[in-house]
Amino acid sequence: MSCIDLDQNHFGLGLGDAKDITVKGLEIVRRAKRVYLEAYTSILTVGKEALEAYYGRKVILADREMVEQASDELMADSDIEDIAFLVVGDPLGATTHTDLILRATEKGIPYHVIHNASIINAIGCCGLQLYNYGEVVSIVFWSDDWKPESFYDKILTNKKRGLHTLCLLDIKMKEQTIENLMKGRPVFEPPRFLSASLAAQQLLEIIRNRKEKCSSALTADSICVAVARVGSQDQKIVAATLEEMSTTDMGTPLHSLVIPGDMHPLERQMLLLFAESEKIKSVLSTEDTS
């Protein structure tokens, strides 16, 4: 896990469980006056209680409202004592917390960032080389009347350049219905996490809708790779076609999806380790996998 120290410390917690914190981060957590856990951009495979048991410290959940609107409370007394702010992954990785750092700087509060693994570098577990990735995209939950497609255009841009695309999948934490929001009722919906299969389904719908007005750079038979619970004991990686991925159960969250660009033979060999169907094995074994 990563962390920002407001002497203040911002810590990366890594991606797996309580033991993924760095030794340096653990030392700071154990001497900090207050320890916050950012609880809306990602999750660990263990709960707050497991962190408290391992750290030997009480952990305060910090939701979006606290971090973005009540930062004065979060930073209180940080000019005279250490405050630890824990972030799943790396504090400045996929989701940045630069705004918190800027606010601390404006108040003259020193800070220290302790980095850790994030999905941005841990995605190397699927075998696609990190320096061959293009722009990272986010795929959001669609609704009946809101189906944005901008992420698809970015995937096509990367693919046309021969680059892989890491797709981060939407997380809904502490969301309210429009009715509860308008009536000011503090009632929140259960957490939701976009699955790799649903993300593939959304991509397939875009492909079908654009069939006659775009190239075949991405099709139902295009290769993709899903990863789930990266860094945990039950990490799962599957290489499949988009069509196959749309019905693949990757288990519990968190999931990410990768759309490969041009692949080196070693990258294709690595993906073969995670191929489950004969169809994808045949595609990966051929020289042209575009």
Secondary structure, 3 states (H helix, E strand, C coil): CEEEEECCEEEECECCCHHHCCHHHHHHHHHCCEEEEECCCCCCCCCHHHHHHHHCCCCEEECHHHHHHCHHHHHCCCCCCCEEEEECECCCCCCCCHHHHHHHHHCCCCCEEECCCCHHHHHHHHCCCHHHECCCEEECCCECCECCCHHHHHHHHHHHCCCEEEEEECEECCCCCHHHHHCCCCCCCCCEECCHHHHHHHHHHHHHHCCCCCCCCCCCCCEEEEEECCCCCCCEEEEEEHHHHCCCCCCCCCEEEEECCCCCHHHHHHHHCCECCHHHHHHHHCCCCC
